[in-house]
Amino acid sequence: MYSPADTTLCLDVMLGGIVSPLRMIRYDTAYALERDVEADQAVIELAAREGRVLLTRDRDVAANADPSQLLTETDPQAQLRELSD
């Protein structure tokens, strides 16, 4: 898992359920929807511009962003477990 001390995250609009838990454990977390960013390319550009790891459930977005992590689960608790593996 990433460390809050050295990792900043950008979550796409599909991952709103894990924004608060990540912030509670002190991750610097940008949520695309809070920034009025919804288009895939705009999310990728936001993460790149701010030097954030992009978390997404969209395979195409993950393939076009570096760094990124593809989450496959739909349940927020399962998504958080994916991050800890």
Secondary structure, 3 states (H helix, E strand, C coil): CCCCCCCEEEECHHHHHHHHHHHHCCCEEEEHHHHCCCCHHHHHHHHHHHCCEEEECCHHHHHHCCCEEECCCCCHHHHHHHHHC
